[in-house]
Amino acid sequence: MELLAAGGFVLLIGESTAGKSRLAYETMCTALPDHVLIAPLNRLALPAAVARASRLPRCVLWLDGMERFLGPEGLSRSSISRLTTGGGHHRVIVGTLRSAEMTRYTAHTDTGTADAAALSEARETLEQAVQLRLARLFTWNERCRARTRAWDSRIADALNCAGDYGLAEYLAAGPELLGDWLDAWDVGNRPRAAALIAAAVDCRRAGLTRPLPRALLNSLHEAYLYERGGSRLRPEALEEAWSWATRQRRATTSLLVPVGGLDVADGPVDVFDYLVDTSQIQATPETQVPERVFSAVLPLADASEAGRLASTAHDYGLYAIGAQAYSRAHQEYMTHLGALHPKTLTSQSSLAVMLRQLGRLAEAEQCARTAVEAMASVHGADHPETLTAGNYHATCLFDLGRLEEAEAGHRAVLAARLHVMGPEHPNTLSSHADLALVLCEMGRLQEAEAQHRIALDTRIRLLGPEHPDTLSSRSSFAGLLRRLGRLEEAEQEHAAVLEARRRTLGDEHPKTLTSRANRASLLRRLGRLEEAEQEHAAVLEARRRTLGDEHPKTLTSRNNLALVLRDLGRLEQVEQEHRAILRARVRALGPDHPKTRISRMHLASVLRDLEREDDLDAI
């Protein structure tokens, strides 16, 4: 109450059904009874709401569900300042944000997310608020105070379950509705309704924030129903499913909430966010959002939502759909904001990241170079977003084998980040790690070890041993150990990283496959050839299926397997493999790329082993 009386920006953060909105509203009514309440419906209505609020001496800008008000034309540092600075008025911004959404903005760093700049902008906006965390479960003292209201049977029931559920959670029927959804999958119950709800939950998890058209859920839900058993579940009629899913429970909410009220029978719906948060908390690699959902919702997304979709797809390793989403966001920003708008340039830089992951290296380099040059002219050379784009560009140069240019680029970004951000900022640590990879490839192993140590030791201390950024450092450092001849240490480290990535990302995430390939290469060096062959063959099959036959990582897997086959003495097969790899690398990377030269060297070596020196001139 004191914070509202003081004015400014107040943000309540907590789990779904923790009581954030109710607490904010009741406190506002008590503390600010003479203020005008302005509650925009969405981000597009926010500019008009801010303009109206700025003309009033006493008002509250009500932003319930802050994720809906971040992004293009959304809440920003300047709009916050416009409302909260200056004398002679009392204006308050009151926002609420679910913990799961807050995590979306705080959990990623430069190396883990292609959409780092957009997430950073949202973080900076949220950091302008006085943040209050609202726990889901009541404390002992809060329960004691609540017992003075136990004459209300609803509160009495909630107190009986207070050890497992928060009072607001219980009163909002969160556990009850979750149970209804899960039970609906049973044969002959409401499996079609359950499938509609599952589709809606995954649309939200993917990143779509707008109300969901019923036609979208109608088209998506059939696949969920089929995966659970299809006709064997004896699904109800579609009209019956919608009626059940949108029916109010406990006079509070429904599983799918019609936008505009229950009488809007054919309009879009929201999904009870308790179901979304619970699904996300309990998610495993096997229950990630299917690619078909991203493809279905992307045509509906605006630029900001497309960025959210791309970021989620990147985390899942769905790089093709991520590239489509960033391309859509970039085109939207180009059309509505212009080629040199900061958001247009950020989306272009993010698109370069996805193109690189897809193996489209020349396109990625050109896209990243254009973005960094434009950002330098718009923001300045040392602006954080310019440096992020510069880091991506240097990484593209590294992939193209232009090592001296890559080293110069990474050193320039590192020096600027040390000056602008400090030695322990996540982006600075990313620059140390990226520079180390270049130095290692150039054979400057002692310099590479020094850079790796800075990134690895600091990440372990700040983030823990299994944070995604720490795992990236551990994997890269294991690669250095291999080059230094410390094979047993390297194999153990690769095995540990592989186990962690399998557990958190799943068996076929691109990063898991990279760890598996790295360990397989160590097994070969250690003489464990049958194990190495089996592992490399499994990685090659997965990469062919997910990335295609001529992706650079697929070709690396073919090369790694061919090396093991050579050690096993299968020279005729190895010659055919190296010829195919060489042809593909010439097409994909060009005749002078370092990996193309390595393929040419491997083929020549096998021809010598086969005593076919006369064929050497032809390669």
C-alpha positions as CSV (number, residue, x, y, z in Angstrom):
1,M,0.0,0.0,0.0
2,E,2.9,2.3,0.8
3,L,4.4,1.7,-2.7
4,L,1.1,2.6,-4.5
5,A,0.9,5.7,-2.3
6,A,4.4,6.7,-3.4
7,G,3.6,6.3,-7.1
8,G,5.8,4.9,-9.8
9,F,5.8,1.4,-11.4
10,V,4.9,-1.5,-9.2
11,L,5.1,-5.1,-10.5
12,L,3.7,-8.2,-8.7
13,I,5.3,-11.5,-9.7
14,G,4.0,-14.9,-8.7
15,E,2.8,-18.2,-9.9
16,S,-0.6,-18.5,-11.7
17,T,-3.5,-18.2,-9.2
18,A,-1.1,-16.9,-6.5
19,G,-3.6,-14.0,-6.1
20,K,-1.5,-11.2,-7.8
21,S,-4.4,-9.5,-9.6
22,R,-6.8,-9.7,-6.7
23,L,-4.2,-8.3,-4.2
24,A,-3.2,-5.5,-6.6
25,Y,-6.8,-4.5,-7.2
26,E,-7.9,-4.6,-3.6
27,T,-4.8,-2.6,-2.5
28,M,-5.4,-0.1,-5.3
29,C,-9.0,0.4,-4.3
30,T,-8.0,1.0,-0.7
31,A,-5.0,3.2,-1.3
32,L,-6.1,5.2,-4.4
33,P,-9.9,5.5,-4.3
34,D,-9.9,8.9,-6.1
35,H,-7.7,7.8,-9.1
36,V,-8.9,7.1,-12.6
37,L,-8.3,3.5,-13.7
38,I,-7.0,3.0,-17.2
39,A,-6.9,-0.6,-18.4
40,P,-5.8,-1.2,-22.0
41,L,-6.8,-4.5,-23.6
42,N,-3.5,-5.3,-25.2
43,R,-0.2,-3.9,-26.4
44,L,-1.7,-2.2,-29.5
45,A,-4.0,-0.1,-27.2
46,L,-1.2,0.8,-24.8
47,P,0.1,4.0,-26.6
48,A,-3.4,5.6,-26.5
49,A,-3.7,4.5,-22.8
50,V,-0.3,6.1,-22.0
51,A,-1.3,9.3,-23.8
52,R,-4.6,9.5,-21.9
53,A,-2.9,8.8,-18.5
54,S,-0.2,11.5,-19.1
55,R,-3.0,14.1,-19.3
56,L,-4.5,13.1,-15.9
57,P,-3.3,14.3,-12.5
58,R,-4.2,11.1,-10.7
59,C,-4.5,7.8,-12.4
60,V,-3.5,4.1,-12.4
61,L,-2.4,2.4,-15.5
62,W,-3.5,-1.2,-15.0
63,L,-1.4,-3.9,-16.9
64,D,-2.6,-7.2,-15.7
65,G,-0.5,-9.9,-17.4
66,M,2.6,-7.8,-18.3
67,E,3.7,-10.2,-21.1
68,R,0.8,-8.8,-23.2
69,F,2.3,-5.3,-23.0
70,L,5.9,-5.9,-23.9
71,G,7.3,-5.7,-27.4
72,P,6.8,-3.2,-30.3
73,E,4.6,-0.3,-29.3
74,G,4.5,-1.8,-25.8
75,L,5.7,-0.5,-22.4
76,S,9.2,1.0,-22.5
77,R,11.6,3.0,-20.4
78,S,10.4,6.2,-22.1
79,S,6.7,5.6,-21.6
80,I,7.4,4.7,-17.9
81,S,9.4,7.9,-17.5
82,R,6.7,9.9,-19.2
83,L,4.1,8.8,-16.7
84,T,6.1,8.7,-13.5
85,T,8.5,11.7,-13.6
86,G,7.8,15.3,-12.9
87,G,5.8,17.0,-10.1
88,G,2.2,18.0,-9.6
89,H,0.6,14.6,-10.3
90,H,0.3,11.1,-8.9
91,R,0.3,8.4,-11.5
92,V,1.0,4.7,-10.8
93,I,1.7,1.8,-13.2
94,V,0.5,-1.5,-11.6
95,G,1.5,-4.7,-13.4
96,T,1.3,-8.4,-12.7
97,L,3.4,-11.1,-14.2
98,R,3.4,-14.9,-13.9
99,S,6.7,-16.4,-12.6
100,A,6.9,-18.6,-15.8
101,E,6.8,-15.5,-18.0
102,M,9.4,-13.7,-15.8
103,T,11.7,-16.7,-16.3
104,R,11.4,-16.3,-20.1
105,Y,13.0,-12.9,-19.8
106,T,15.6,-13.7,-17.2
107,A,16.8,-17.3,-17.9
108,H,18.6,-16.7,-21.2
109,T,21.9,-15.1,-22.0
110,D,23.7,-14.2,-25.2
111,T,24.8,-17.7,-26.2
112,G,21.6,-19.5,-25.3
113,T,19.0,-17.5,-27.2
114,A,18.9,-16.1,-30.6
115,D,16.5,-13.4,-29.5
116,A,18.8,-12.1,-26.8
117,A,18.4,-8.4,-27.7
118,A,14.6,-8.5,-27.6
119,L,14.7,-10.3,-24.3
120,S,17.2,-7.8,-22.9
121,E,14.9,-4.9,-23.9
122,A,12.0,-6.6,-22.0
123,R,14.3,-7.2,-19.0
124,E,15.3,-3.6,-18.9
125,T,11.6,-2.5,-19.0
126,L,10.8,-4.8,-16.1
127,E,13.8,-3.6,-14.1
128,Q,12.3,-0.2,-13.9
129,A,9.6,-1.5,-11.6
130,V,9.6,-2.1,-7.9
131,Q,9.2,-5.9,-8.0
132,L,7.2,-7.7,-5.3
133,R,7.3,-11.5,-5.2
134,L,4.0,-13.2,-4.1
135,A,4.4,-16.7,-2.8
136,R,1.8,-19.2,-3.8
137,L,1.7,-20.8,-0.3
138,F,0.6,-18.8,2.7
139,T,3.1,-18.4,5.6
140,W,2.1,-19.6,9.1
141,N,1.2,-16.1,10.1
142,E,-0.9,-15.6,7.0
143,R,-2.8,-18.8,7.7
144,C,-3.5,-17.7,11.2
145,R,-5.0,-14.4,9.9
146,A,-7.0,-16.3,7.3
147,R,-8.6,-18.5,10.0
148,T,-10.4,-15.4,11.3
149,R,-12.4,-15.8,8.1
150,A,-13.0,-19.5,8.4
151,W,-16.7,-18.9,8.9
152,D,-16.7,-18.7,5.1
153,S,-16.8,-22.4,4.1
154,R,-14.8,-21.7,0.9
155,I,-11.9,-20.3,3.0
156,A,-12.2,-23.1,5.5
157,D,-11.9,-25.7,2.7
158,A,-8.9,-23.9,1.3
159,L,-7.2,-23.8,4.7
160,N,-7.6,-27.5,5.0
161,C,-5.5,-27.9,1.9
162,A,-3.1,-25.0,2.7
163,G,-0.1,-27.4,3.0
164,D,-0.3,-28.3,-0.7
165,Y,-2.0,-25.4,-2.4
166,G,-2.1,-21.6,-2.0
167,L,-5.4,-20.2,-0.8
168,A,-5.9,-18.2,-4.0
169,E,-4.9,-21.2,-6.0
170,Y,-7.5,-23.3,-4.3
171,L,-10.2,-20.7,-4.5
172,A,-9.5,-20.2,-8.2
173,A,-10.1,-23.9,-8.6
174,G,-6.6,-24.4,-10.2
175,P,-6.0,-27.9,-8.9
176,E,-9.6,-28.9,-9.6
177,L,-9.5,-27.7,-13.2
178,L,-6.1,-29.3,-13.8
179,G,-7.6,-32.6,-12.5
180,D,-10.7,-32.2,-14.8
181,W,-8.4,-31.8,-17.8
182,L,-6.3,-34.8,-17.0
183,D,-9.3,-37.0,-16.2
184,A,-11.0,-35.9,-19.4
185,W,-8.5,-38.0,-21.4
186,D,-10.1,-41.2,-20.0
187,V,-11.9,-43.5,-22.5
188,G,-15.4,-42.3,-23.0
189,N,-15.0,-39.2,-20.8
190,R,-14.1,-35.9,-22.7
191,P,-11.0,-36.8,-24.7
192,R,-11.8,-34.4,-27.5
193,A,-12.1,-31.5,-25.1
194,A,-8.9,-32.6,-23.5
195,A,-7.2,-32.4,-26.9
196,L,-8.6,-28.9,-27.6
197,I,-7.1,-27.8,-24.2
198,A,-3.8,-29.4,-24.9
199,A,-3.6,-27.6,-28.2
200,A,-4.4,-24.3,-26.6
201,V,-1.8,-24.9,-23.8
202,D,0.9,-25.6,-26.4
203,C,0.0,-22.5,-28.5
204,R,0.7,-20.5,-25.3
205,R,3.9,-22.4,-24.5
206,A,5.2,-21.8,-28.0
207,G,4.8,-18.0,-27.6
208,L,1.5,-16.9,-29.0
209,T,-0.1,-14.4,-26.6
210,R,-3.2,-13.4,-28.4
211,P,-6.7,-15.0,-28.0
212,L,-6.8,-18.3,-29.8
213,P,-9.2,-18.7,-32.8
214,R,-11.4,-21.8,-32.4
215,A,-10.6,-22.8,-36.0
216,L,-6.9,-23.0,-35.0
217,L,-7.7,-25.3,-32.1
218,N,-10.1,-27.4,-34.2
219,S,-7.3,-28.1,-36.7
220,L,-4.6,-28.7,-34.1
221,H,-6.5,-30.9,-31.7
222,E,-6.9,-34.0,-33.9
223,A,-3.2,-34.8,-33.7
224,Y,-3.3,-34.7,-29.9
225,L,-6.3,-36.9,-29.9
226,Y,-4.7,-39.4,-32.3
227,E,-1.5,-39.6,-30.2
228,R,-3.6,-40.6,-27.2
229,G,-5.5,-43.3,-29.0
230,G,-7.9,-41.6,-31.4
231,S,-11.2,-43.5,-31.9
232,R,-10.3,-46.0,-29.2
233,L,-10.9,-43.1,-26.7
234,R,-14.5,-42.9,-27.9
235,P,-14.3,-39.1,-28.3
236,E,-17.3,-36.9,-28.0
237,A,-18.7,-34.6,-30.7
238,L,-16.8,-31.4,-31.3
239,E,-19.7,-29.2,-30.2
240,E,-20.0,-31.1,-27.0
241,A,-16.3,-30.8,-26.4
242,W,-16.4,-27.1,-26.7
243,S,-19.4,-26.8,-24.4
244,W,-17.6,-28.8,-21.7
245,A,-14.2,-27.0,-22.1
246,T,-15.7,-23.5,-21.8
247,R,-18.1,-24.3,-18.9
248,Q,-17.5,-22.3,-15.8
249,R,-16.4,-24.2,-12.7
250,R,-16.9,-22.9,-9.1
251,A,-18.2,-19.7,-10.6
252,T,-14.6,-18.6,-11.2
253,T,-13.2,-19.7,-14.5
254,S,-13.2,-22.3,-17.2
255,L,-10.6,-24.4,-18.9
256,L,-11.0,-22.5,-22.1
257,V,-12.2,-19.0,-21.5
258,P,-14.3,-17.3,-24.2
259,V,-13.0,-13.8,-24.9
260,G,-15.8,-11.4,-24.3
261,G,-17.9,-13.6,-22.1
262,L,-19.6,-17.0,-22.1
263,D,-22.2,-15.7,-24.6
264,V,-19.6,-15.4,-27.3
265,A,-20.1,-18.9,-28.6
266,D,-18.0,-18.8,-31.7
267,G,-15.3,-16.3,-30.8
268,P,-11.7,-16.8,-29.8
269,V,-10.7,-18.2,-26.4
270,D,-8.0,-17.9,-23.8
271,V,-6.7,-20.9,-21.8
272,F,-6.6,-20.9,-18.0
273,D,-3.0,-19.9,-17.4
274,Y,-2.7,-22.3,-14.4
275,L,-2.7,-25.1,-17.0
276,V,0.0,-23.5,-19.1
277,D,2.3,-22.9,-16.1
278,T,1.8,-26.4,-14.7
279,S,2.5,-27.9,-18.1
280,Q,5.7,-25.8,-18.5
281,I,6.9,-26.6,-15.0
282,Q,6.4,-30.4,-15.6
283,A,7.8,-30.3,-19.1
284,T,10.4,-32.8,-20.2
285,P,12.2,-33.0,-23.6
286,E,9.6,-35.6,-24.6
287,T,6.7,-33.1,-24.0
288,Q,8.1,-30.1,-25.8
289,V,5.7,-28.2,-28.1
290,P,5.5,-30.1,-31.4
291,E,6.8,-28.4,-34.5
292,R,3.3,-28.6,-36.1
293,V,2.1,-26.1,-33.5
294,F,4.7,-23.5,-34.4
295,S,3.9,-23.9,-38.1
296,A,0.2,-23.5,-37.4
297,V,0.4,-20.4,-35.2
298,L,3.2,-18.5,-37.1
299,P,0.8,-17.1,-39.8
300,L,-1.3,-15.5,-37.0
301,A,1.7,-13.9,-35.1
302,D,2.7,-10.3,-35.2
303,A,6.3,-9.3,-35.2
304,S,6.7,-9.5,-31.4
305,E,4.9,-12.9,-31.2
306,A,7.0,-14.2,-34.1
307,G,10.1,-13.3,-32.1
308,R,8.8,-15.3,-29.1
309,L,8.0,-18.2,-31.3
310,A,11.5,-18.1,-32.8
311,S,13.1,-17.9,-29.4
312,T,11.2,-21.0,-28.2
313,A,11.9,-22.9,-31.4
314,H,15.6,-22.1,-31.0
315,D,15.6,-23.5,-27.5
316,Y,14.1,-26.7,-28.8
317,G,16.6,-27.0,-31.6
318,L,13.9,-26.4,-34.3
319,Y,16.1,-24.1,-36.3
320,A,14.1,-24.2,-39.6
321,I,10.9,-23.0,-38.0
322,G,12.9,-20.5,-36.0
323,A,14.4,-19.1,-39.2
324,Q,10.9,-18.7,-40.7
325,A,9.7,-16.9,-37.6
326,Y,12.6,-14.5,-37.5
327,S,12.2,-13.9,-41.2
328,R,8.5,-13.0,-40.6
329,A,9.4,-10.7,-37.8
330,H,12.1,-9.0,-39.9
331,Q,9.7,-8.4,-42.8
332,E,7.0,-7.1,-40.4
333,Y,9.4,-4.6,-38.8
334,M,10.8,-3.6,-42.3
335,T,7.3,-2.9,-43.5
336,H,6.0,-1.0,-40.4
337,L,9.1,0.5,-38.9
338,G,11.7,0.8,-41.7
339,A,15.0,-0.8,-42.5
340,L,17.1,1.1,-39.9
341,H,14.7,0.8,-36.9
342,P,16.5,-0.9,-34.0
343,K,13.9,-3.7,-33.9
344,T,14.3,-4.4,-37.6
345,L,18.1,-4.6,-37.1
346,T,17.8,-6.8,-34.1
347,S,15.5,-9.2,-35.9
348,Q,18.0,-9.3,-38.8
349,S,20.8,-10.2,-36.5
350,S,18.7,-12.9,-34.9
351,L,17.8,-14.3,-38.3
352,A,21.6,-14.6,-39.0
353,V,21.9,-16.8,-36.0
354,M,19.2,-19.2,-37.3
355,L,20.7,-19.3,-40.8
356,R,24.0,-20.3,-39.3
357,Q,22.4,-23.1,-37.3
358,L,20.8,-24.3,-40.6
359,G,24.3,-24.5,-42.2
360,R,23.5,-21.6,-44.6
361,L,26.8,-20.0,-43.7
362,A,27.3,-17.5,-46.6
363,E,23.7,-16.2,-46.1
364,A,24.3,-16.0,-42.4
365,E,27.5,-14.0,-42.8
366,Q,26.0,-11.5,-45.2
367,C,23.0,-11.1,-43.0
368,A,25.1,-10.6,-39.8
369,R,27.5,-8.2,-41.6
370,T,24.7,-6.0,-42.9
371,A,23.1,-5.9,-39.4
372,V,26.3,-5.0,-37.5
373,E,27.2,-2.3,-40.0
374,A,23.7,-0.7,-39.8
375,M,23.6,-1.0,-36.0
376,A,27.0,0.7,-35.7
377,S,25.6,3.7,-37.6
378,V,22.3,3.8,-35.6
379,H,23.5,2.9,-32.1
380,G,27.2,3.4,-32.2
381,A,30.0,0.8,-32.2
382,D,30.0,0.0,-28.5
383,H,26.2,-0.3,-28.0
384,P,25.3,-3.7,-26.5
385,E,23.1,-4.7,-29.5
386,T,25.9,-3.7,-32.0
387,L,28.3,-5.9,-30.0
388,T,25.9,-8.8,-30.0
389,A,25.6,-8.5,-33.8
390,G,29.3,-8.2,-34.1
391,N,29.8,-11.4,-32.1
392,Y,27.4,-13.3,-34.3
393,H,29.3,-12.0,-37.4
394,A,32.6,-13.1,-36.1
395,T,31.2,-16.5,-35.3
396,C,30.0,-16.8,-39.0
397,L,33.5,-15.9,-40.1
398,F,34.8,-18.7,-38.0
399,D,32.4,-21.2,-39.5
400,L,33.5,-20.1,-43.0
401,G,37.1,-20.8,-42.1
402,R,38.2,-17.1,-42.1
403,L,40.0,-17.5,-38.9
404,E,42.1,-14.3,-38.8
405,E,39.1,-12.2,-39.5
406,A,37.1,-14.1,-36.8
407,E,39.9,-13.6,-34.3
408,A,40.0,-9.9,-35.0
409,G,36.2,-9.6,-34.7
410,H,36.0,-11.5,-31.4
411,R,38.9,-9.6,-29.9
412,A,37.2,-6.2,-30.8
413,V,33.9,-7.3,-29.3
414,L,35.6,-8.7,-26.2
415,A,37.5,-5.5,-25.5
416,A,34.4,-3.4,-25.9
417,R,32.3,-5.7,-23.7
418,L,34.9,-5.6,-21.0
419,H,34.8,-1.8,-21.0
420,V,31.0,-1.5,-21.4
421,M,29.6,-4.5,-19.4
422,G,32.4,-5.6,-17.1
423,P,34.3,-8.9,-16.8
424,E,31.5,-11.0,-15.4
425,H,28.6,-10.1,-17.7
426,P,27.2,-13.1,-19.5
427,N,28.0,-11.5,-22.9
428,T,31.6,-10.8,-21.9
429,L,32.0,-14.5,-20.9
430,S,30.5,-15.5,-24.3
431,S,33.2,-13.4,-26.0
432,H,36.0,-15.2,-24.0
433,A,34.5,-18.6,-25.0
434,D,34.1,-17.7,-28.6
435,L,37.6,-16.3,-28.9
436,A,39.0,-19.5,-27.3
437,L,37.4,-21.6,-30.0
438,V,39.1,-19.6,-32.8
439,L,42.5,-19.7,-31.0
440,C,42.1,-23.5,-30.6
441,E,41.3,-23.9,-34.3
442,M,44.4,-21.8,-35.1
443,G,46.6,-24.2,-33.0
444,R,47.3,-21.5,-30.3
445,L,46.4,-23.9,-27.5
446,Q,47.9,-22.0,-24.5
447,E,46.1,-18.8,-25.4
448,A,42.9,-20.8,-26.0
449,E,43.2,-22.4,-22.6
450,A,43.5,-19.1,-20.9
451,Q,40.4,-17.8,-22.5
452,H,38.5,-21.0,-21.8
453,R,39.5,-20.9,-18.2
454,I,38.1,-17.4,-17.7
455,A,34.7,-18.3,-19.2
456,L,34.4,-21.8,-17.6
457,D,35.5,-20.9,-14.0
458,T,33.3,-17.8,-13.9
459,R,30.3,-19.6,-15.3
460,I,30.6,-22.4,-12.8
461,R,30.9,-19.9,-9.9
462,L,28.0,-17.7,-11.1
463,L,25.7,-20.2,-12.8
464,G,26.5,-23.6,-11.5
465,P,28.0,-26.7,-13.4
466,E,24.8,-27.6,-15.4
467,H,23.6,-24.2,-16.7
468,P,23.4,-24.3,-20.5
469,D,26.2,-21.7,-20.8
470,T,28.4,-23.7,-18.4
471,L,27.8,-26.9,-20.3
472,S,28.9,-25.1,-23.5
473,S,32.1,-24.0,-21.8
474,R,32.7,-27.5,-20.4
475,S,32.2,-29.0,-23.9
476,S,34.6,-26.5,-25.5
477,F,37.2,-27.0,-22.8
478,A,37.0,-30.8,-23.2
479,G,37.8,-30.2,-26.9
480,L,40.9,-28.3,-25.9
481,L,41.9,-31.1,-23.5
482,R,41.7,-33.5,-26.4
483,R,44.1,-31.3,-28.5
484,L,46.4,-31.2,-25.5
485,G,46.5,-35.0,-25.4
486,R,44.6,-35.3,-22.1
487,L,42.2,-37.9,-23.6
488,E,40.9,-39.5,-20.4
489,E,40.0,-36.2,-18.9
490,A,38.4,-35.0,-22.1
491,E,36.3,-38.2,-22.5
492,Q,35.0,-37.9,-18.9
493,E,34.0,-34.3,-19.4
494,H,32.3,-35.0,-22.7
495,A,30.4,-37.9,-21.0
496,A,29.2,-35.6,-18.2
497,V,28.0,-32.9,-20.6
498,L,26.3,-35.5,-22.7
499,E,24.4,-36.9,-19.7
500,A,23.3,-33.5,-18.6
501,R,22.1,-32.5,-22.1
502,R,20.3,-35.8,-22.6
503,R,18.5,-35.2,-19.3
504,T,17.5,-31.6,-20.0
505,L,17.2,-31.3,-23.8
506,G,16.5,-34.8,-25.0
507,D,18.4,-37.3,-27.2
508,E,17.9,-35.5,-30.5
509,H,18.5,-31.9,-29.6
510,P,21.3,-30.5,-31.8
511,K,23.4,-29.8,-28.7
512,T,23.0,-33.3,-27.4
513,L,24.0,-34.7,-30.8
514,T,27.1,-32.5,-30.7
515,S,28.1,-33.9,-27.3
516,R,27.5,-37.4,-28.4
517,A,29.7,-36.8,-31.5
518,N,32.4,-35.3,-29.4
519,R,32.5,-38.2,-27.0
520,A,32.5,-40.7,-29.9
521,S,35.6,-38.9,-31.4
522,L,37.4,-39.4,-28.0
523,L,36.4,-43.1,-28.0
524,R,38.2,-43.5,-31.3
525,R,41.3,-41.8,-30.0
526,L,41.2,-44.1,-27.0
527,G,41.1,-47.1,-29.3
528,R,37.5,-48.1,-28.4
529,L,36.6,-48.4,-32.1
530,E,33.4,-50.5,-32.0
531,E,31.8,-48.0,-29.5
532,A,33.0,-45.1,-31.6
533,E,31.5,-46.6,-34.8
534,Q,28.2,-47.2,-33.1
535,E,28.0,-43.7,-31.7
536,H,29.0,-41.9,-34.8
537,A,26.6,-43.9,-36.9
538,A,23.7,-43.0,-34.5
539,V,24.6,-39.3,-34.6
540,L,24.9,-39.4,-38.4
541,E,21.5,-41.0,-38.8
542,A,19.9,-38.4,-36.5
543,R,21.5,-35.5,-38.2
544,R,20.5,-36.7,-41.6
545,R,16.9,-37.0,-40.4
546,T,16.8,-33.6,-38.7
547,L,19.3,-31.4,-40.6
548,G,19.5,-33.0,-44.1
549,D,22.3,-34.8,-46.0
550,E,24.5,-31.7,-46.8
551,H,24.3,-29.7,-43.6
552,P,27.9,-29.0,-42.4
553,K,27.3,-31.0,-39.2
554,T,25.9,-34.0,-41.1
555,L,29.1,-33.9,-43.3
556,T,31.2,-33.7,-40.1
557,S,29.4,-36.8,-38.8
558,R,30.1,-38.7,-42.1
559,N,33.7,-37.7,-41.9
560,N,34.0,-38.8,-38.3
561,L,32.5,-42.2,-39.1
562,A,34.8,-42.6,-42.1
563,L,37.8,-42.1,-39.9
564,V,36.6,-44.9,-37.6
565,L,36.0,-47.2,-40.5
566,R,39.5,-46.5,-41.8
567,D,40.9,-47.6,-38.4
568,L,38.9,-50.7,-38.7
569,G,40.5,-51.4,-42.1
570,R,37.5,-51.0,-44.3
571,L,39.4,-48.9,-46.9
572,E,37.2,-49.4,-50.0
573,Q,34.1,-48.1,-48.1
574,V,36.2,-45.3,-46.6
575,E,37.3,-44.1,-50.1
576,Q,33.7,-43.9,-51.3
577,E,32.7,-41.9,-48.2
578,H,35.5,-39.4,-48.4
579,R,34.8,-38.8,-52.1
580,A,31.1,-38.1,-51.3
581,I,32.0,-35.9,-48.4
582,L,34.5,-33.9,-50.5
583,R,32.0,-33.3,-53.3
584,A,29.4,-32.2,-50.8
585,R,31.8,-29.8,-49.0
586,V,32.9,-28.2,-52.2
587,R,29.2,-27.5,-52.9
588,A,28.3,-26.3,-49.4
589,L,31.5,-24.6,-48.3
590,G,33.6,-24.0,-51.4
591,P,36.9,-25.5,-52.6
592,D,39.2,-23.6,-50.3
593,H,37.4,-23.9,-46.9
594,P,39.6,-25.6,-44.3
595,K,37.2,-28.5,-43.9
596,T,37.1,-29.0,-47.7
597,R,40.9,-29.1,-47.6
598,I,40.8,-31.6,-44.8
599,S,38.4,-33.8,-46.8
600,R,40.8,-33.7,-49.8
601,M,43.7,-34.7,-47.4
602,H,41.7,-37.6,-46.0
603,L,40.9,-38.9,-49.5
604,A,44.5,-38.6,-50.6
605,S,45.7,-40.6,-47.5
606,V,43.2,-43.4,-48.2
607,L,44.3,-43.6,-51.8
608,R,47.9,-44.0,-50.7
609,D,46.9,-46.8,-48.3
610,L,45.2,-48.5,-51.3
611,E,48.4,-48.0,-53.3
612,R,46.5,-45.9,-55.9
613,E,48.9,-42.9,-56.1
614,D,48.0,-42.4,-59.8
615,D,44.5,-41.2,-58.7
616,L,45.9,-38.4,-56.5
617,D,46.1,-35.8,-59.3
618,A,42.4,-36.1,-59.9
619,I,41.5,-34.7,-56.4
